[in-house]
């Protein structure tokens, strides 16, 4: 059904333009990923949101394919090997976190800084990833705004809001003077999008090729919105992310017409509790990692809405684990 109580019977609506105060509050909680190819050509890839922050580092959650498809393809636009190759080097399979190849853009209300990615964590079972980001030397994160996680999943028909970056553009103003990228000047622009719609289906076991707990909404998601978050607005309840934008199957008509139902695929954010992050920042190559669930249980990261009592994480060895949630 369309948005309840909407006299125009719309399936979704763009609400950012009439909610400037809400846009301003979300702005410092969002980041954008900026990848560079071998020739230092920049490309904005997708959205991420901060779930825990200090002046020295922040924990960001995004969609896994922002790393494994978007950033990787931007860094290596040409595969460097034929399809029949028996061996493919890691540089063609794993996105680089090196500062000259990837920057994470934080843009607050009054200023902006480029962050370095210190660690990225994801696995093949989910389209959700975690990322530790740090300011460059002599800089700090001025506004430590974060979005808590929400382990609950709204039911079909519930109203939800999708928050992400939109209209992201990058332009080189001056080329780098060194191979490392020093001296390069670029211009970045973006808009904060807040879209309102309803839950159209819930899939605790996944569906189609999306083989992880997820749900769909009537809100169409544009390229670049991947990694944004979805929250379930409730009276008196803190705004918290219950989902991560992973994919979109909406028709062209749905993107243009509010009266047409879209279909964005949203990964349930509680599954991110199985992702591993280093306990010590900055991390070392052989640094021990701990699941986000363990970090929350030990009090190092704030508790999500709904707590973690219903979450079950079972270690399976080799750094992998199975995660489940009791109803």
C-alpha positions, -999 to +999 in steps of 0.1 A: +000+000+000+011+036-006+023+059+022-004+059+049-024+091+054-009+106+022-038+122+004-020+119-030-015+081-025+022+083-033+045+053-029+075+075-021+085+112-018+117+132-017+115+150+017+150+166+020+140+199+005+114+207+031+133+194+061+165+215+061+171+210+098+170+173+095+193+174+064+218+195+085+217+170+113+224+141+089+252+158+069+281+152+094+270+115+098+275+107+061+307+101+041+314+095+004+341+072-010+365+087-036+387+063-056+416+072-079+429+051-109+465+048-119+463+082-136+449+099-105+415+103-121+390+106-092+356+090-091+329+092-063+316+057-056+290+056-029+277+065+005+286+054+040+274+064+075+292+069+108+281+046+136+307+055+162+331+085+161+358+104+179+381+132+168+408+106+159+388+080+140+353+068+131+336+035+123+317+037+091+291+012+077+284+009+040+275-017+013+301-043+006+298-038-032+309-002-027+343-017-021+343-049-041+328-035-072+327+003-071+361+012-056+379-018-072+366-010-107+375+027-103+410+019-092+415-008-119+392+001-148+411-024-169+413-059-155+449-065-165+443-101-172+422-122-196+391-140-185+408-174-188+437-166-165+445-193-140+460-168-115+448-133-108+468-110-085+452-095-054+456-061-069+428-070-093+405-086-067+409-065-035+404-028-034+434-008-022+431+013+010+463+032+003+458+070+007+468+078-028+442+054-042+413+060-018+399+088+002+368+090+024+352+124+022+336+139+053+316+171+048+300+189+077+279+220+078+309+244+077+339+224+066+351+192+049+381+169+053+396+139+035+399+108+057+421+078+052+407+043+053+426+023+079+407-010+078+378-025+058+359-056+069+334-076+049+326-112+039+310-131+010+277-138+029+266-102+032+264-070+011+274-049+042+309-037+051+326-018+079+354+007+075+376+024+100+385+059+088+411+084+102+419+121+096+451+130+078+480+143+099+472+175+118+435+172+112+406+160+132+369+151+128+352+184+140+316+171+144+314+137+160+279+128+148+270+092+146+239+071+137+233+042+161+223+008+148+188-007+152+185-045+153+147-044+148+132-048+113+100-029+104+070-048+092+054-046+058+035-013+054+056+006+079+069+040+069+107+043+066+131+070+055+161+064+033+191+087+038+220+089+014+242+111-008+228+122-041+240+142-071+276+136-062+301+152-086+338+155-087+360+177-110+397+181-112+408+217-109+446+211-111+465+180-118+489+164-093+525+176-093+538+142-080+529+106-086+516+103-051+489+129-059+504+158-040+493+191-055+461+178-070+431+201-066+396+187-070+361+201-065+334+180-049+296+185-046+268+165-032+233+167-019+217+149+011+187+130+001+159+119+025+133+098+008+101+085+025+083+053+015+070+020+029+083-015+035+070-037+007+084-071+018+107-087+045+130-116+037+147-130+068+164-157+047+171-135+017+155-137-018+167-140-054+204-132-056+203-113-024+211-141-001+212-123+032+185-110+056+169-080+039+138-061+031+125-041+002+110-006+002+089+014-023+117+040-025+138+039-056+175+042-049+198+060-074+234+051-082+256+065-054+230+059-027+244+024-021+257+023+015+232+048+028+209+039+057+173+033+062+156+042+095+122+035+110+107+068+124+089+062+157+076+088+182+100+092+210+126+067+196+161+078+186+168+078+149+189+047+142+198+027+111+179-006+107+191-012+071+218-005+046+210+004+009+223-025-012+205-026-045+177-012-066+153-030-090+130-001-096+116+007-130+125+039-148+089+051-143+092+046-105+123+069-104+103+097-122+068+092-107+060+093-070+028+073-077+048+043-089+061+018-064+099+013-065+119-016-052+151-009-033+168-038-015+179-030+020+203-053+040+193-058+076+219-038+096+220-063+125+240-087+103+268-061+105+275-073+140+294-102+126+319-080+108+354-079+122+373-047+132+406-041+149+406-032+186+436-009+182+436+020+158+456+026+136+458-011+129+487-033+119+488-059+093+487-088+118+465-070+143+439-091+160+403-084+150+371-087+169+335-089+158+314-058+161+292-079+184+322-085+207+331-049+207+296-039+217+295-066+244+327-053+259+315-017+260+339-003+233+311+006+209+276+019+219+248-006+222+223-007+193+186+000+197+170-032+209+202-044+225+222-075+215+205-101+237+187-116+207+218-117+185+237-150+183+273-151+168+289-185+164+326-186+155+333-212+128+371-208+126+394-190+102+380-157+113+345-165+100+313-167+120+276-174+117+251-148+130+214-152+138+187-132+155+159-145+177+124-131+170 
